[in-house]
Amino acid sequence: MLGLLGFSSVRLLTNNPDKVAGLAAAGMPVAERVPHQMGENPHNTRYLQTKRDKSGHWLPT
C-alpha cells in the first residue's frame, strides 16, 4: 500500500522490531527507526517489562 501511495522508504516511529522487519520483508525499506519514548511509572512498569521481555520491544533503560 505504501508503495502504491508513492513512498520508497519510511521513517518509522516504533519500538517494535517486528514492524521494522515486516516492512523490510515486504520491500519497504525503513530509512530510520525513531524510538517511541514513554515515561515509566508505577502504573505501567509491568506492562513495559512485558513488552520488552515477551515481544522483544526496544525500550530505553
mmCIF file as gemmi writes it, N, C-alpha and C atoms, coordinates in Angstrom:
data_model
loop_
_atom_site.group_PDB
_atom_site.id
_atom_site.type_symbol
_atom_site.label_atom_id
_atom_site.label_alt_id
_atom_site.label_comp_id
_atom_site.label_asym_id
_atom_site.label_entity_id
_atom_site.label_seq_id
_atom_site.pdbx_PDB_ins_code
_atom_site.Cartn_x
_atom_site.Cartn_y
_atom_site.Cartn_z
_atom_site.occupancy
_atom_site.B_iso_or_equiv
_atom_site.pdbx_formal_charge
_atom_site.auth_seq_id
_atom_site.auth_asym_id
_atom_site.pdbx_PDB_model_num
ATOM 1 N N . MET Axp A 1 ? 0.818 -1.185 0 1 0 ? 1 A 1
ATOM 2 C CA . MET Axp A 1 ? 0 0 0 1 0 ? 1 A 1
ATOM 3 C C . MET Axp A 1 ? 0.866 1.254 0 1 0 ? 1 A 1
ATOM 4 N N . LEU Axp A 2 ? 1.922 1.255 0.826 1 0 ? 2 A 1
ATOM 5 C CA . LEU Axp A 2 ? 2.788 2.441 0.881 1 0 ? 2 A 1
ATOM 6 C C . LEU Axp A 2 ? 3.453 2.692 -0.463 1 0 ? 2 A 1
ATOM 7 N N . GLY Axp A 3 ? 3.879 1.621 -1.121 1 0 ? 3 A 1
ATOM 8 C CA . GLY Axp A 3 ? 4.472 1.766 -2.447 1 0 ? 3 A 1
ATOM 9 C C . GLY Axp A 3 ? 3.484 2.332 -3.452 1 0 ? 3 A 1
ATOM 10 N N . LEU Axp A 4 ? 2.24 1.9 -3.384 1 0 ? 4 A 1
ATOM 11 C CA . LEU Axp A 4 ? 1.207 2.417 -4.288 1 0 ? 4 A 1
ATOM 12 C C . LEU Axp A 4 ? 0.933 3.893 -4.039 1 0 ? 4 A 1
ATOM 13 N N . LEU Axp A 5 ? 1.17 4.34 -2.815 1 0 ? 5 A 1
ATOM 14 C CA . LEU Axp A 5 ? 0.98 5.752 -2.489 1 0 ? 5 A 1
ATOM 15 C C . LEU Axp A 5 ? 2.203 6.596 -2.849 1 0 ? 5 A 1
ATOM 16 N N . GLY Axp A 6 ? 3.248 5.955 -3.375 1 0 ? 6 A 1
ATOM 17 C CA . GLY Axp A 6 ? 4.416 6.685 -3.836 1 0 ? 6 A 1
ATOM 18 C C . GLY Axp A 6 ? 5.586 6.741 -2.873 1 0 ? 6 A 1
ATOM 19 N N . PHE Axp A 7 ? 5.494 6.007 -1.779 1 0 ? 7 A 1
ATOM 20 C CA . PHE Axp A 7 ? 6.597 6.006 -0.818 1 0 ? 7 A 1
ATOM 21 C C . PHE Axp A 7 ? 7.656 4.995 -1.245 1 0 ? 7 A 1
ATOM 22 N N . SER Axp A 8 ? 8.924 5.382 -1.147 1 0 ? 8 A 1
ATOM 23 C CA . SER Axp A 8 ? 10.003 4.451 -1.471 1 0 ? 8 A 1
ATOM 24 C C . SER Axp A 8 ? 10.717 3.97 -0.213 1 0 ? 8 A 1
ATOM 25 N N . SER Axp A 9 ? 10.506 4.647 0.901 1 0 ? 9 A 1
ATOM 26 C CA . SER Axp A 9 ? 11.02 4.233 2.203 1 0 ? 9 A 1
ATOM 27 C C . SER Axp A 9 ? 10.216 4.97 3.264 1 0 ? 9 A 1
ATOM 28 N N . VAL Axp A 10 ? 10.393 4.552 4.506 1 0 ? 10 A 1
ATOM 29 C CA . VAL Axp A 10 ? 9.638 5.175 5.592 1 0 ? 10 A 1
ATOM 30 C C . VAL Axp A 10 ? 10.557 5.509 6.759 1 0 ? 10 A 1
ATOM 31 N N . ARG Axp A 11 ? 10.153 6.461 7.512 1 0 ? 11 A 1
ATOM 32 C CA . ARG Axp A 11 ? 10.756 6.795 8.809 1 0 ? 11 A 1
ATOM 33 C C . ARG Axp A 11 ? 9.717 6.338 9.822 1 0 ? 11 A 1
ATOM 34 N N . LEU Axp A 12 ? 10.062 5.347 10.619 1 0 ? 12 A 1
ATOM 35 C CA . LEU Axp A 12 ? 9.081 4.634 11.421 1 0 ? 12 A 1
ATOM 36 C C . LEU Axp A 12 ? 9.217 4.956 12.899 1 0 ? 12 A 1
ATOM 37 N N . LEU Axp A 13 ? 8.138 5.393 13.519 1 0 ? 13 A 1
ATOM 38 C CA . LEU Axp A 13 ? 8.076 5.652 14.956 1 0 ? 13 A 1
ATOM 39 C C . LEU Axp A 13 ? 7.594 4.373 15.633 1 0 ? 13 A 1
ATOM 40 N N . THR Axp A 14 ? 8.545 3.599 16.196 1 0 ? 14 A 1
ATOM 41 C CA . THR Axp A 14 ? 8.181 2.328 16.825 1 0 ? 14 A 1
ATOM 42 C C . THR Axp A 14 ? 9.298 1.824 17.714 1 0 ? 14 A 1
ATOM 43 N N . ASN Axp A 15 ? 8.939 0.977 18.644 1 0 ? 15 A 1
ATOM 44 C CA . ASN Axp A 15 ? 9.897 0.218 19.444 1 0 ? 15 A 1
ATOM 45 C C . ASN Axp A 15 ? 9.783 -1.268 19.114 1 0 ? 15 A 1
ATOM 46 N N . ASN Axp A 16 ? 8.967 -1.6 18.138 1 0 ? 16 A 1
ATOM 47 C CA . ASN Axp A 16 ? 8.659 -2.979 17.812 1 0 ? 16 A 1
ATOM 48 C C . ASN Axp A 16 ? 9.55 -3.466 16.664 1 0 ? 16 A 1
ATOM 49 N N . PRO Axp A 17 ? 10.498 -4.366 16.959 1 0 ? 17 A 1
ATOM 50 C CA . PRO Axp A 17 ? 11.387 -4.844 15.898 1 0 ? 17 A 1
ATOM 51 C C . PRO Axp A 17 ? 10.658 -5.64 14.818 1 0 ? 17 A 1
ATOM 52 N N . ASP Axp A 18 ? 9.52 -6.242 15.158 1 0 ? 18 A 1
ATOM 53 C CA . ASP Axp A 18 ? 8.757 -6.992 14.162 1 0 ? 18 A 1
ATOM 54 C C . ASP Axp A 18 ? 8.187 -6.075 13.082 1 0 ? 18 A 1
ATOM 55 N N . LYS Axp A 19 ? 7.832 -4.854 13.423 1 0 ? 19 A 1
ATOM 56 C CA . LYS Axp A 19 ? 7.322 -3.901 12.432 1 0 ? 19 A 1
ATOM 57 C C . LYS Axp A 19 ? 8.418 -3.518 11.441 1 0 ? 19 A 1
ATOM 58 N N . VAL Axp A 20 ? 9.619 -3.282 11.961 1 0 ? 20 A 1
ATOM 59 C CA . VAL Axp A 20 ? 10.746 -2.943 11.091 1 0 ? 20 A 1
ATOM 60 C C . VAL Axp A 20 ? 11.031 -4.097 10.138 1 0 ? 20 A 1
ATOM 61 N N . ALA Axp A 21 ? 11.122 -5.302 10.688 1 0 ? 21 A 1
ATOM 62 C CA . ALA Axp A 21 ? 11.41 -6.486 9.874 1 0 ? 21 A 1
ATOM 63 C C . ALA Axp A 21 ? 10.294 -6.759 8.87 1 0 ? 21 A 1
ATOM 64 N N . GLY Axp A 22 ? 9.051 -6.589 9.289 1 0 ? 22 A 1
ATOM 65 C CA . GLY Axp A 22 ? 7.917 -6.837 8.394 1 0 ? 22 A 1
ATOM 66 C C . GLY Axp A 22 ? 7.884 -5.895 7.208 1 0 ? 22 A 1
ATOM 67 N N . LEU Axp A 23 ? 8.149 -4.634 7.46 1 0 ? 23 A 1
ATOM 68 C CA . LEU Axp A 23 ? 8.178 -3.67 6.354 1 0 ? 23 A 1
ATOM 69 C C . LEU Axp A 23 ? 9.325 -3.987 5.399 1 0 ? 23 A 1
ATOM 70 N N . ALA Axp A 24 ? 10.491 -4.292 5.949 1 0 ? 24 A 1
ATOM 71 C CA . ALA Axp A 24 ? 11.639 -4.622 5.106 1 0 ? 24 A 1
ATOM 72 C C . ALA Axp A 24 ? 11.353 -5.878 4.281 1 0 ? 24 A 1
ATOM 73 N N . ALA Axp A 25 ? 10.741 -6.882 4.905 1 0 ? 25 A 1
ATOM 74 C CA . ALA Axp A 25 ? 10.41 -8.118 4.19 1 0 ? 25 A 1
ATOM 75 C C . ALA Axp A 25 ? 9.391 -7.884 3.085 1 0 ? 25 A 1
ATOM 76 N N . ALA Axp A 26 ? 8.549 -6.871 3.255 1 0 ? 26 A 1
ATOM 77 C CA . ALA Axp A 26 ? 7.535 -6.549 2.242 1 0 ? 26 A 1
ATOM 78 C C . ALA Axp A 26 ? 8.092 -5.626 1.162 1 0 ? 26 A 1
ATOM 79 N N . GLY Axp A 27 ? 9.393 -5.304 1.263 1 0 ? 27 A 1
ATOM 80 C CA . GLY Axp A 27 ? 10.008 -4.475 0.235 1 0 ? 27 A 1
ATOM 81 C C . GLY Axp A 27 ? 9.955 -2.986 0.51 1 0 ? 27 A 1
ATOM 82 N N . MET Axp A 28 ? 9.595 -2.599 1.723 1 0 ? 28 A 1
ATOM 83 C CA . MET Axp A 28 ? 9.554 -1.178 2.079 1 0 ? 28 A 1
ATOM 84 C C . MET Axp A 28 ? 10.694 -0.907 3.053 1 0 ? 28 A 1
ATOM 85 N N . PRO Axp A 29 ? 11.784 -0.309 2.563 1 0 ? 29 A 1
ATOM 86 C CA . PRO Axp A 29 ? 12.919 -0.032 3.447 1 0 ? 29 A 1
ATOM 87 C C . PRO Axp A 29 ? 12.56 0.96 4.549 1 0 ? 29 A 1
ATOM 88 N N . VAL Axp A 30 ? 13.096 0.717 5.724 1 0 ? 30 A 1
ATOM 89 C CA . VAL Axp A 30 ? 12.939 1.639 6.841 1 0 ? 30 A 1
ATOM 90 C C . VAL Axp A 30 ? 14.195 2.499 6.884 1 0 ? 30 A 1
ATOM 91 N N . ALA Axp A 31 ? 14.057 3.757 6.481 1 0 ? 31 A 1
ATOM 92 C CA . ALA Axp A 31 ? 15.187 4.677 6.422 1 0 ? 31 A 1
ATOM 93 C C . ALA Axp A 31 ? 15.68 5.027 7.815 1 0 ? 31 A 1
ATOM 94 N N . GLU Axp A 32 ? 14.754 5.096 8.76 1 0 ? 32 A 1
ATOM 95 C CA . GLU Axp A 32 ? 15.111 5.425 10.133 1 0 ? 32 A 1
ATOM 96 C C . GLU Axp A 32 ? 14.04 4.893 11.067 1 0 ? 32 A 1
ATOM 97 N N . ARG Axp A 33 ? 14.489 4.336 12.192 1 0 ? 33 A 1
ATOM 98 C CA . ARG Axp A 33 ? 13.558 3.942 13.246 1 0 ? 33 A 1
ATOM 99 C C . ARG Axp A 33 ? 13.701 4.963 14.36 1 0 ? 33 A 1
ATOM 100 N N . VAL Axp A 34 ? 12.602 5.631 14.655 1 0 ? 34 A 1
ATOM 101 C CA . VAL Axp A 34 ? 12.58 6.63 15.714 1 0 ? 34 A 1
ATOM 102 C C . VAL Axp A 34 ? 11.94 5.975 16.933 1 0 ? 34 A 1
ATOM 103 N N . PRO Axp A 35 ? 12.683 5.843 18.039 1 0 ? 35 A 1
ATOM 104 C CA . PRO Axp A 35 ? 12.096 5.189 19.201 1 0 ? 35 A 1
ATOM 105 C C . PRO Axp A 35 ? 10.991 6.03 19.829 1 0 ? 35 A 1
ATOM 106 N N . HIS Axp A 36 ? 9.951 5.346 20.233 1 0 ? 36 A 1
ATOM 107 C CA . HIS Axp A 36 ? 8.857 5.995 20.956 1 0 ? 36 A 1
ATOM 108 C C . HIS Axp A 36 ? 9.257 6.002 22.422 1 0 ? 36 A 1
ATOM 109 N N . GLN Axp A 37 ? 9.405 7.164 22.998 1 0 ? 37 A 1
ATOM 110 C CA . GLN Axp A 37 ? 9.868 7.264 24.374 1 0 ? 37 A 1
ATOM 111 C C . GLN Axp A 37 ? 8.704 7.64 25.287 1 0 ? 37 A 1
ATOM 112 N N . MET Axp A 38 ? 8.34 6.695 26.119 1 0 ? 38 A 1
ATOM 113 C CA . MET Axp A 38 ? 7.278 6.951 27.085 1 0 ? 38 A 1
ATOM 114 C C . MET Axp A 38 ? 7.878 6.859 28.475 1 0 ? 38 A 1
ATOM 115 N N . GLY Axp A 39 ? 7.335 7.601 29.373 1 0 ? 39 A 1
ATOM 116 C CA . GLY Axp A 39 ? 7.85 7.562 30.731 1 0 ? 39 A 1
ATOM 117 C C . GLY Axp A 39 ? 7.358 6.345 31.487 1 0 ? 39 A 1
ATOM 118 N N . GLU Axp A 40 ? 8.255 5.751 32.234 1 0 ? 40 A 1
ATOM 119 C CA . GLU Axp A 40 ? 7.86 4.623 33.077 1 0 ? 40 A 1
ATOM 120 C C . GLU Axp A 40 ? 7.365 5.172 34.408 1 0 ? 40 A 1
ATOM 121 N N . ASN Axp A 41 ? 6.29 4.576 34.903 1 0 ? 41 A 1
ATOM 122 C CA . ASN Axp A 41 ? 5.744 4.987 36.189 1 0 ? 41 A 1
ATOM 123 C C . ASN Axp A 41 ? 5.187 3.748 36.893 1 0 ? 41 A 1
ATOM 124 N N . PRO Axp A 42 ? 4.777 3.864 38.136 1 0 ? 42 A 1
ATOM 125 C CA . PRO Axp A 42 ? 4.297 2.683 38.866 1 0 ? 42 A 1
ATOM 126 C C . PRO Axp A 42 ? 3.115 1.978 38.197 1 0 ? 42 A 1
ATOM 127 N N . HIS Axp A 43 ? 2.383 2.68 37.352 1 0 ? 43 A 1
ATOM 128 C CA . HIS Axp A 43 ? 1.195 2.102 36.719 1 0 ? 43 A 1
ATOM 129 C C . HIS Axp A 43 ? 1.518 1.31 35.458 1 0 ? 43 A 1
ATOM 130 N N . ASN Axp A 44 ? 2.647 1.604 34.801 1 0 ? 44 A 1
ATOM 131 C CA . ASN Axp A 44 ? 2.927 0.921 33.543 1 0 ? 44 A 1
ATOM 132 C C . ASN Axp A 44 ? 4.224 0.112 33.551 1 0 ? 44 A 1
ATOM 133 N N . THR Axp A 45 ? 4.896 0.002 34.682 1 0 ? 45 A 1
ATOM 134 C CA . THR Axp A 45 ? 6.176 -0.709 34.747 1 0 ? 45 A 1
ATOM 135 C C . THR Axp A 45 ? 6.048 -2.155 34.293 1 0 ? 45 A 1
ATOM 136 N N . ARG Axp A 46 ? 5.08 -2.882 34.822 1 0 ? 46 A 1
ATOM 137 C CA . ARG Axp A 46 ? 4.909 -4.29 34.432 1 0 ? 46 A 1
ATOM 138 C C . ARG Axp A 46 ? 4.536 -4.425 32.962 1 0 ? 46 A 1
ATOM 139 N N . TYR Axp A 47 ? 3.711 -3.53 32.469 1 0 ? 47 A 1
ATOM 140 C CA . TYR Axp A 47 ? 3.32 -3.547 31.056 1 0 ? 47 A 1
ATOM 141 C C . TYR Axp A 47 ? 4.551 -3.377 30.165 1 0 ? 47 A 1
ATOM 142 N N . LEU Axp A 48 ? 5.389 -2.398 30.478 1 0 ? 48 A 1
ATOM 143 C CA . LEU Axp A 48 ? 6.579 -2.153 29.67 1 0 ? 48 A 1
ATOM 144 C C . LEU Axp A 48 ? 7.567 -3.314 29.76 1 0 ? 48 A 1
ATOM 145 N N . GLN Axp A 49 ? 7.712 -3.895 30.937 1 0 ? 49 A 1
ATOM 146 C CA . GLN Axp A 49 ? 8.589 -5.055 31.083 1 0 ? 49 A 1
ATOM 147 C C . GLN Axp A 49 ? 8.095 -6.225 30.233 1 0 ? 49 A 1
ATOM 148 N N . THR Axp A 50 ? 6.784 -6.419 30.192 1 0 ? 50 A 1
ATOM 149 C CA . THR Axp A 50 ? 6.206 -7.487 29.381 1 0 ? 50 A 1
ATOM 150 C C . THR Axp A 50 ? 6.445 -7.226 27.905 1 0 ? 50 A 1
ATOM 151 N N . LYS Axp A 51 ? 6.259 -5.983 27.46 1 0 ? 51 A 1
ATOM 152 C CA . LYS Axp A 51 ? 6.516 -5.643 26.053 1 0 ? 51 A 1
ATOM 153 C C . LYS Axp A 51 ? 7.964 -5.969 25.686 1 0 ? 51 A 1
ATOM 154 N N . ARG Axp A 52 ? 8.886 -5.64 26.576 1 0 ? 52 A 1
ATOM 155 C CA . ARG Axp A 52 ? 10.306 -5.891 26.34 1 0 ? 52 A 1
ATOM 156 C C . ARG Axp A 52 ? 10.603 -7.391 26.366 1 0 ? 52 A 1
ATOM 157 N N . ASP Axp A 53 ? 10.136 -8.079 27.404 1 0 ? 53 A 1
ATOM 158 C CA . ASP Axp A 53 ? 10.518 -9.47 27.617 1 0 ? 53 A 1
ATOM 159 C C . ASP Axp A 53 ? 9.809 -10.456 26.693 1 0 ? 53 A 1
ATOM 160 N N . LYS Axp A 54 ? 8.54 -10.232 26.411 1 0 ? 54 A 1
ATOM 161 C CA . LYS Axp A 54 ? 7.762 -11.185 25.615 1 0 ? 54 A 1
ATOM 162 C C . LYS Axp A 54 ? 7.748 -10.855 24.133 1 0 ? 54 A 1
ATOM 163 N N . SER Axp A 55 ? 7.781 -9.56 23.797 1 0 ? 55 A 1
ATOM 164 C CA . SER Axp A 55 ? 7.68 -9.151 22.392 1 0 ? 55 A 1
ATOM 165 C C . SER Axp A 55 ? 8.984 -8.632 21.824 1 0 ? 55 A 1
ATOM 166 N N . GLY Axp A 56 ? 9.993 -8.473 22.683 1 0 ? 56 A 1
ATOM 167 C CA . GLY Axp A 56 ? 11.283 -8.009 22.193 1 0 ? 56 A 1
ATOM 168 C C . GLY Axp A 56 ? 11.341 -6.547 21.853 1 0 ? 56 A 1
ATOM 169 N N . HIS Axp A 57 ? 10.419 -5.759 22.378 1 0 ? 57 A 1
ATOM 170 C CA . HIS Axp A 57 ? 10.42 -4.338 22.078 1 0 ? 57 A 1
ATOM 171 C C . HIS Axp A 57 ? 11.687 -3.684 22.612 1 0 ? 57 A 1
ATOM 172 N N . TRP Axp A 58 ? 12.192 -2.712 21.849 1 0 ? 58 A 1
ATOM 173 C CA . TRP Axp A 58 ? 13.36 -1.937 22.273 1 0 ? 58 A 1
ATOM 174 C C . TRP Axp A 58 ? 12.864 -0.814 23.15 1 0 ? 58 A 1
ATOM 175 N N . LEU Axp A 59 ? 13.267 -0.825 24.403 1 0 ? 59 A 1
ATOM 176 C CA . LEU Axp A 59 ? 12.832 0.208 25.325 1 0 ? 59 A 1
ATOM 177 C C . LEU Axp A 59 ? 14.055 0.846 25.978 1 0 ? 59 A 1
ATOM 178 N N . PRO Axp A 60 ? 13.979 2.145 26.262 1 0 ? 60 A 1
ATOM 179 C CA . PRO Axp A 60 ? 15.102 2.782 26.943 1 0 ? 60 A 1
ATOM 180 C C . PRO Axp A 60 ? 15.305 2.167 28.317 1 0 ? 60 A 1
ATOM 181 N N . THR Axp A 61 ? 16.531 2.095 28.74 1 0 ? 61 A 1
ATOM 182 C CA . THR Axp A 61 ? 16.814 1.515 30.053 1 0 ? 61 A 1
ATOM 183 C C . THR Axp A 61 ? 17.048 2.587 31.082 1 0 ? 61 A 1
